[in-house]
Amino acid sequence: MDDVKRTYREGEVETKEALRKADGDESLADKVGNAGDELRRQAGNLGDDVNDTSNRAGDTGNEAWRNSDGESLSDKIGNAGDDMRNDMDDR
């Protein structure tokens, strides 16, 4: 899902830059707008990366907690669900 959001952000920034250059004159306002769009794109991508990392860290902690008293059937199901979610996030 994060790849879809990244691709959308890239396309959005490139489209706005192209529209600003369409009149043949790149004014100071155009340059400021392009810089702002680029910063928002980078912040969005960074936020996705941080969110993904924290989700994986939380899943690792959950698995360790479930294994601390011996792994029951419900622990195995919980770990399998975490693994499936991580596999879907990787796609």
C-alpha positions in Angstrom: 0.0 0.0 0.0 2.9 2.3 0.8 4.2 1.9 -2.7 0.9 3.1 -4.1 1.0 6.2 -1.9 4.6 6.9 -3.0 3.7 6.6 -6.6 0.7 8.9 -6.2 2.9 11.5 -4.4 5.5 11.3 -7.1 2.9 11.8 -9.8 1.3 14.7 -8.0 4.5 16.6 -7.5 5.6 16.1 -11.1 2.2 17.2 -12.4 2.2 20.4 -10.3 5.7 21.2 -11.4 4.8 20.7 -15.0 1.7 22.9 -14.6 3.8 25.7 -13.0 6.3 25.6 -15.9 3.5 25.5 -18.6 3.4 29.3 -18.9 7.1 29.3 -19.8 8.0 31.5 -16.8 9.2 30.0 -13.5 8.6 32.7 -11.0 9.7 32.8 -7.4 6.2 31.7 -6.4 6.6 28.6 -8.6 9.9 27.7 -7.1 8.5 28.1 -3.6 5.5 26.0 -4.5 7.8 23.3 -6.0 10.0 23.2 -2.9 6.9 22.9 -0.6 5.5 20.1 -2.7 8.8 18.3 -2.5 9.0 18.7 1.2 5.5 17.3 1.7 6.3 14.3 -0.6 9.4 13.5 1.4 7.6 13.9 4.7 4.8 11.6 3.6 7.3 8.9 2.4 9.3 9.2 5.7 6.1 8.9 7.7 5.2 5.7 5.8 8.7 4.3 6.5 8.5 5.1 10.2 5.0 3.6 10.5 6.1 0.4 8.7 9.1 0.1 11.0 7.1 0.6 14.2 4.5 -1.9 13.1 7.2 -4.6 12.5 8.8 -3.8 15.9 5.4 -4.1 17.6 4.8 -7.5 15.9 8.2 -8.7 17.1 7.4 -7.7 20.7 4.0 -9.4 20.5 5.6 -12.6 19.3 8.2 -12.6 22.1 5.5 -11.9 24.7 3.3 -14.8 23.4 6.3 -17.2 23.5 7.3 -16.2 27.1 5.0 -18.7 28.8 5.1 -21.5 26.1 3.3 -21.2 22.8 -0.4 -22.0 23.0 -2.8 -22.4 20.1 -4.0 -18.8 20.5 -0.4 -17.6 20.5 0.2 -19.5 17.2 -2.9 -18.0 15.7 -1.8 -14.5 16.8 1.7 -14.9 15.4 0.3 -16.3 12.1 -1.9 -13.2 11.8 1.1 -10.9 12.4 3.1 -12.8 9.7 0.2 -12.6 7.2 -0.1 -8.8 7.8 3.6 -8.3 7.3 3.5 -10.3 4.1 0.7 -8.2 2.7 2.5 -5.0 3.7 5.6 -6.2 1.7 3.6 -6.4 -1.5 
